[in-house]
Amino acid sequence: MPLRSFARAQCGALVVVMVGMLAGLVQGPSAEATLPSQVPDPTWMVNGPVPSLERTGSTIWIGGRFTELRSSTLGGPVIDVNGLAAVDAGSGEPVPGLHLPMLGGSTPFVYDLDVGGGVLYAAGEFSSADGVGRSNLVAIDPQTGSVMPFDAVAPVARAVLADPDGGVYVGKKDVRRYAAGGERDRSFTIQVPTVAPESANGPVILDLAFAPNGDVIVGGAFDFLNEEPHRAIARLVPLSGSASDCALGGALGVNARAIDLFVDGSSDALFAAVGGSDFSARYRISDGGLIWKVDTSGASQAITRYDADHVIVVGHFRWVAS
């Protein structure tokens, strides 16, 4: 299961729902047998919120706001960290010999992690990594944990998306691109989100994902990008940054806030977890057409495909519409 998408929901009481046998998914007799276990593994943990997980090989990197990596055993060992940690995907324990960079700042917070071209990018709110100046965006060798020469001066970021060629997109108050060395890509048009006067959410960029053709899919709380109409989800041409037409089918409701996106290019599927108007949905990547939409009583905050028959939705809600 893509751990990055599964981990975005944070804080408060979370609800995890397995949504199966919806339009576009396959109903089968094995539905109950494929449900994930409700018994947690004895995995090491951290002492603060975790909005992002990213798996690289057999290592799961953890990003958030915390200062300790703790054993699951009461009174067990504790490792000092600051915003970044990692565990072995099989054992759930620290990875022997892996360095964990220490982030600096008043309250370092990693909001998002992504891997591209063999590099792990951490984006959030921090001023340094291992004592070296890094402004809200840092590149890390995921095999060793060492901080890489990539040096960008980025604004506080809620979302990061890594190009295989070494470039990287970041988003929060806008969407921008940095080249492989860390300098801002001046050929990429910065996209600034704004909201309509009646909107109570945003403007903010909350997630970034690649479409199968390389377009950058943008999710968040917005009604316009650079003053052109685009609501909650939009598509950008990857090198120029210009927004392409991608009107979503179906009603988005009031104050739609696309919090998490999951792309399944093999089935032309874009899954979206939406707050504000509170629903989860599947759209066609190719034209934005609505396949299905399920209302939730509170914000859907993370979504991922579990298998051919099920989608996992995480969020702040108690009820799911039939």
NORHU-V880882 format. One record per pair of residues at least 12 apart in sequence whose ideal C-beta (glycine too) atoms are under 6 Angstrom apart, sorted by the first residue. I is the first residue (numbers start at 1). J is the second residue. Records with the same first field share a line. If there is no record, write none. Layout:
I: J / J
This chain:
1: 304 / 306
2: 304
3: 53 / 55
4: 53 / 54
5: 260 / 262 / 302 / 304
6: 302 / 304
7: 52 / 53
8: 51 / 260 / 302
9: 301 / 302 / 314 / 315
10: 49 / 51
11: 49
12: 316
14: 314
15: 317
16: 314
17: 313 / 320
18: 35 / 310 / 312
19: 311 / 313
20: 309 / 310
22: 292
23: 292
24: 282 / 291 / 292
25: 309
26: 308 / 309
28: 309
31: 309
34: 307
41: 92
42: 72
43: 92
44: 69 / 71 / 87 / 92 / 93
45: 70
46: 66 / 69 / 85
47: 66 / 68
48: 64 / 65 / 66
49: 64 / 65
50: 62 / 64
51: 64 / 111
52: 112 / 113
54: 113 / 115
56: 115 / 142
58: 89
59: 86 / 95
60: 87 / 89
61: 86 / 113
62: 85
63: 110 / 113 / 122
64: 110
65: 109
67: 82
69: 81 / 85
81: 100
82: 102 / 103 / 108
83: 103 / 108 / 110
84: 100 / 101
85: 100
86: 98
98: 145
99: 145
100: 145
101: 129 / 130 / 147
102: 130
103: 126 / 129
104: 127 / 128
105: 126 / 127
108: 126
109: 124 / 125
110: 122 / 124
111: 124 / 158
112: 159 / 160
114: 160 / 161 / 162
116: 162 / 163 / 164
117: 164 / 166
119: 139
120: 140 / 142
121: 139 / 160 / 162 / 168
122: 138
123: 137 / 157 / 160 / 170
125: 156
129: 147
130: 147
132: 147
135: 153 / 154
136: 154 / 156 / 157
137: 152 / 154
150: 182
151: 182
152: 178 / 182
154: 170
156: 172
157: 170 / 172
158: 172 / 206
159: 171 / 205 / 207 / 208
161: 208
166: 180
167: 179 / 180
169: 208 / 216
171: 205 / 208
172: 205
174: 190 / 192
175: 191 / 205 / 218
176: 190
188: 241
189: 241 / 242
191: 225 / 226
192: 226
193: 222 / 225
194: 224
195: 222 / 223
196: 223
199: 223 / 255
200: 255
201: 221 / 255 / 257 / 276
202: 221 / 222
203: 222
204: 220 / 221
205: 220
206: 219 / 220 / 259
207: 219 / 260 / 261
209: 261 / 263
211: 285
212: 265
214: 238
215: 235
216: 236 / 238
217: 235 / 261
218: 234
219: 233 / 258 / 261
220: 258
221: 257
225: 243
230: 243
231: 252
232: 252 / 256 / 258
233: 248 / 258
234: 246
246: 288
247: 288
248: 283 / 288
249: 288 / 289 / 290
250: 290 / 293
253: 277
254: 277
255: 276
256: 274 / 276 / 277
257: 275 / 276
258: 272 / 274
259: 273 / 275 / 301
260: 273 / 302 / 303
262: 303 / 304
264: 305
268: 284 / 285 / 286
269: 282
270: 283 / 285
271: 303
273: 300 / 301 / 302 / 303
274: 300
275: 299
278: 296 / 298 / 299
279: 293 / 295
280: 294 / 300 / 303 / 313
281: 293
294: 321
295: 321
296: 317 / 320
297: 317 / 318 / 319
298: 316 / 317
299: 315 / 316
300: 313 / 315
301: 314 / 315
302: 314
